[in-house]
Amino acid sequence: MDRPAEGVLSPEETRALLARARAGDREARDRLVRANLRLVASVAARFAGRGVEYEDLFQVGCVGLIKAIDRFNVSFDVRFSTYAVPVIMGEIRQFLRSEHPVRLGRSLHELAARVAGCRAELAQRLGRTPTAQEIAAELAVAKEDVVAALEASQPVHSLDAPLVAEGGDDLRLGDRVAAPSDGEALVENAALKAAMARLAEWERQLLAMRFLLDLPQTEVARRLGVSQAHVSRTEQRLLRSFREWLA
């Protein structure tokens, strides 16, 4: 569904409007909303096919966008869209959990238990982390249901804790930003912000694309013009460094 939206704002225009909106300028706030409707549409499309009308997902996503506008501080050293995506995703996920208490209740938790057992069995048999598709085939269920069961049952303990492999990449908890607070913590935590300042610009871009924009390693590699293996090695090195810096 096409959405009327203003032209793309430059980073400078966006920050100027955000500063005005934070000062109570409703016109600036409304313009930011209109300019980011395509971003909301893109995020909402990721959740299509879950038994909820796309229009409802889009409207809830707009609520998340408004929250991101209201909460964003122009002193944050990240682009607004990088900050807004996990806030929008979190708002939609919260809506889906509350909208489907039965579907996300006993049946999903039962599936989660089956997935956990199957995952362990396949890992032992294959000698590696199984893919979501392999688990789905073993259980005769849809791949999307396997991913949903894992998302619903596992709390976020670590950004680089693997759930299942997807293609050649691990599906990591950090790739599944679950709530607005995750994105806010990433930019608001003083220690983490100081650690981010120690990185090169391209390293910050890599982490933002992986853990905030939810991009697979192959896409990050394409955008940065490097190999997927290089992205994987760099990601692991940066995560090890962060554990040392934040210990």
Contacts in CASP RR format, 6 or more apart in sequence:
PFRMAT RR
TARGET T0000
AUTHOR 0000-0000-0000
METHOD contacts of the structure
MODEL  1
MDRPAEGVLSPEETRALLARARAGDREARDRLVRANLRLVASVAARFAGR
GVEYEDLFQVGCVGLIKAIDRFNVSFDVRFSTYAVPVIMGEIRQFLRSEH
PVRLGRSLHELAARVAGCRAELAQRLGRTPTAQEIAAELAVAKEDVVAAL
EASQPVHSLDAPLVAEGGDDLRLGDRVAAPSDGEALVENAALKAAMARLA
EWERQLLAMRFLLDLPQTEVARRLGVSQAHVSRTEQRLLRSFREWLA
1 41 0 8 1.000
1 54 0 8 1.000
1 55 0 8 1.000
1 58 0 8 1.000
3 37 0 8 1.000
3 38 0 8 1.000
3 40 0 8 1.000
3 41 0 8 1.000
3 58 0 8 1.000
4 34 0 8 1.000
4 37 0 8 1.000
5 34 0 8 1.000
5 35 0 8 1.000
5 36 0 8 1.000
5 37 0 8 1.000
5 38 0 8 1.000
6 31 0 8 1.000
6 34 0 8 1.000
6 35 0 8 1.000
7 35 0 8 1.000
8 35 0 8 1.000
9 17 0 8 1.000
9 32 0 8 1.000
9 35 0 8 1.000
11 79 0 8 1.000
14 32 0 8 1.000
14 35 0 8 1.000
14 79 0 8 1.000
14 80 0 8 1.000
15 74 0 8 1.000
15 80 0 8 1.000
17 28 0 8 1.000
17 29 0 8 1.000
17 31 0 8 1.000
17 32 0 8 1.000
18 28 0 8 1.000
18 32 0 8 1.000
18 69 0 8 1.000
18 72 0 8 1.000
18 74 0 8 1.000
18 80 0 8 1.000
19 74 0 8 1.000
20 28 0 8 1.000
21 28 0 8 1.000
21 29 0 8 1.000
21 32 0 8 1.000
21 69 0 8 1.000
21 70 0 8 1.000
22 70 0 8 1.000
22 72 0 8 1.000
22 73 0 8 1.000
22 74 0 8 1.000
29 66 0 8 1.000
29 69 0 8 1.000
29 70 0 8 1.000
32 69 0 8 1.000
33 62 0 8 1.000
33 65 0 8 1.000
33 66 0 8 1.000
33 69 0 8 1.000
36 65 0 8 1.000
36 80 0 8 1.000
36 81 0 8 1.000
36 84 0 8 1.000
37 62 0 8 1.000
39 65 0 8 1.000
39 81 0 8 1.000
39 84 0 8 1.000
39 85 0 8 1.000
39 88 0 8 1.000
40 58 0 8 1.000
40 61 0 8 1.000
40 62 0 8 1.000
40 64 0 8 1.000
40 65 0 8 1.000
40 88 0 8 1.000
41 58 0 8 1.000
43 61 0 8 1.000
43 85 0 8 1.000
43 88 0 8 1.000
43 89 0 8 1.000
43 92 0 8 1.000
44 54 0 8 1.000
44 57 0 8 1.000
44 58 0 8 1.000
44 60 0 8 1.000
44 61 0 8 1.000
44 88 0 8 1.000
44 92 0 8 1.000
45 54 0 8 1.000
46 89 0 8 1.000
46 214 0 8 1.000
47 57 0 8 1.000
47 92 0 8 1.000
47 93 0 8 1.000
47 96 0 8 1.000
48 54 0 8 1.000
48 57 0 8 1.000
50 96 0 8 1.000
50 100 0 8 1.000
50 148 0 8 1.000
51 100 0 8 1.000
52 95 0 8 1.000
52 96 0 8 1.000
52 99 0 8 1.000
52 100 0 8 1.000
56 95 0 8 1.000
57 92 0 8 1.000
57 95 0 8 1.000
60 91 0 8 1.000
60 92 0 8 1.000
60 95 0 8 1.000
61 88 0 8 1.000
61 91 0 8 1.000
61 92 0 8 1.000
63 91 0 8 1.000
64 84 0 8 1.000
64 87 0 8 1.000
64 88 0 8 1.000
64 90 0 8 1.000
64 91 0 8 1.000
64 92 0 8 1.000
64 180 0 8 1.000
65 84 0 8 1.000
65 87 0 8 1.000
65 88 0 8 1.000
67 87 0 8 1.000
67 91 0 8 1.000
67 180 0 8 1.000
68 80 0 8 1.000
68 83 0 8 1.000
68 84 0 8 1.000
68 87 0 8 1.000
68 88 0 8 1.000
68 180 0 8 1.000
69 84 0 8 1.000
71 87 0 8 1.000
71 184 0 8 1.000
72 80 0 8 1.000
72 83 0 8 1.000
72 84 0 8 1.000
76 83 0 8 1.000
76 187 0 8 1.000
76 188 0 8 1.000
77 187 0 8 1.000
77 193 0 8 1.000
77 196 0 8 1.000
77 197 0 8 1.000
78 187 0 8 1.000
78 208 0 8 1.000
78 212 0 8 1.000
79 208 0 8 1.000
82 208 0 8 1.000
82 212 0 8 1.000
82 213 0 8 1.000
83 183 0 8 1.000
83 187 0 8 1.000
83 212 0 8 1.000
85 177 0 8 1.000
85 212 0 8 1.000
85 213 0 8 1.000
85 214 0 8 1.000
86 177 0 8 1.000
86 179 0 8 1.000
86 180 0 8 1.000
86 182 0 8 1.000
86 183 0 8 1.000
86 186 0 8 1.000
86 212 0 8 1.000
87 180 0 8 1.000
87 183 0 8 1.000
87 184 0 8 1.000
89 177 0 8 1.000
89 214 0 8 1.000
90 177 0 8 1.000
90 178 0 8 1.000
90 179 0 8 1.000
90 180 0 8 1.000
90 182 0 8 1.000
91 180 0 8 1.000
93 178 0 8 1.000
93 179 0 8 1.000
94 179 0 8 1.000
96 104 0 8 1.000
97 104 0 8 1.000
97 152 0 8 1.000
104 152 0 8 1.000
105 152 0 8 1.000
108 148 0 8 1.000
108 149 0 8 1.000
108 152 0 8 1.000
108 153 0 8 1.000
109 152 0 8 1.000
109 153 0 8 1.000
111 139 0 8 1.000
111 141 0 8 1.000
111 145 0 8 1.000
111 146 0 8 1.000
111 149 0 8 1.000
112 149 0 8 1.000
112 150 0 8 1.000
112 152 0 8 1.000
112 153 0 8 1.000
114 139 0 8 1.000
115 135 0 8 1.000
115 139 0 8 1.000
115 146 0 8 1.000
115 149 0 8 1.000
115 150 0 8 1.000
116 153 0 8 1.000
118 130 0 8 1.000
118 135 0 8 1.000
118 138 0 8 1.000
118 139 0 8 1.000
119 129 0 8 1.000
119 130 0 8 1.000
119 135 0 8 1.000
119 164 0 8 1.000
122 130 0 8 1.000
122 134 0 8 1.000
122 135 0 8 1.000
122 138 0 8 1.000
123 129 0 8 1.000
123 130 0 8 1.000
126 134 0 8 1.000
128 165 0 8 1.000
129 162 0 8 1.000
129 164 0 8 1.000
129 165 0 8 1.000
129 170 0 8 1.000
130 164 0 8 1.000
130 165 0 8 1.000
131 164 0 8 1.000
131 165 0 8 1.000
131 166 0 8 1.000
131 167 0 8 1.000
132 143 0 8 1.000
132 146 0 8 1.000
132 147 0 8 1.000
132 164 0 8 1.000
132 165 0 8 1.000
132 166 0 8 1.000
132 171 0 8 1.000
133 143 0 8 1.000
135 146 0 8 1.000
135 164 0 8 1.000
136 142 0 8 1.000
136 143 0 8 1.000
136 145 0 8 1.000
136 146 0 8 1.000
139 146 0 8 1.000
146 164 0 8 1.000
147 164 0 8 1.000
147 171 0 8 1.000
150 163 0 8 1.000
150 164 0 8 1.000
150 171 0 8 1.000
151 176 0 8 1.000
151 178 0 8 1.000
154 163 0 8 1.000
154 173 0 8 1.000
156 173 0 8 1.000
156 174 0 8 1.000
156 176 0 8 1.000
156 178 0 8 1.000
156 182 0 8 1.000
157 173 0 8 1.000
158 173 0 8 1.000
159 172 0 8 1.000
159 173 0 8 1.000
159 174 0 8 1.000
159 211 0 8 1.000
159 239 0 8 1.000
160 172 0 8 1.000
160 173 0 8 1.000
160 174 0 8 1.000
160 235 0 8 1.000
160 236 0 8 1.000
160 239 0 8 1.000
161 172 0 8 1.000
161 173 0 8 1.000
161 174 0 8 1.000
162 170 0 8 1.000
162 171 0 8 1.000
162 172 0 8 1.000
162 173 0 8 1.000
163 170 0 8 1.000
163 171 0 8 1.000
163 172 0 8 1.000
163 173 0 8 1.000
163 176 0 8 1.000
164 170 0 8 1.000
164 171 0 8 1.000
165 171 0 8 1.000
166 216 0 8 1.000
168 218 0 8 1.000
169 216 0 8 1.000
169 217 0 8 1.000
169 218 0 8 1.000
169 228 0 8 1.000
169 232 0 8 1.000
174 210 0 8 1.000
174 211 0 8 1.000
175 210 0 8 1.000
175 211 0 8 1.000
175 214 0 8 1.000
175 216 0 8 1.000
176 214 0 8 1.000
177 183 0 8 1.000
177 211 0 8 1.000
177 212 0 8 1.000
177 214 0 8 1.000
183 212 0 8 1.000
185 192 0 8 1.000
186 192 0 8 1.000
186 211 0 8 1.000
186 212 0 8 1.000
187 193 0 8 1.000
191 245 0 8 1.000
191 246 0 8 1.000
192 242 0 8 1.000
192 246 0 8 1.000
195 241 0 8 1.000
195 242 0 8 1.000
195 245 0 8 1.000
195 246 0 8 1.000
196 204 0 8 1.000
196 207 0 8 1.000
198 245 0 8 1.000
199 207 0 8 1.000
199 238 0 8 1.000
202 224 0 8 1.000
203 234 0 8 1.000
203 238 0 8 1.000
205 224 0 8 1.000
206 220 0 8 1.000
206 224 0 8 1.000
206 231 0 8 1.000
206 234 0 8 1.000
206 235 0 8 1.000
206 238 0 8 1.000
207 235 0 8 1.000
207 238 0 8 1.000
209 215 0 8 1.000
209 219 0 8 1.000
209 220 0 8 1.000
209 223 0 8 1.000
210 217 0 8 1.000
210 220 0 8 1.000
210 231 0 8 1.000
210 235 0 8 1.000
215 223 0 8 1.000
217 228 0 8 1.000
217 231 0 8 1.000
217 232 0 8 1.000
217 235 0 8 1.000
218 228 0 8 1.000
220 231 0 8 1.000
221 227 0 8 1.000
221 228 0 8 1.000
221 230 0 8 1.000
221 231 0 8 1.000
224 231 0 8 1.000
END
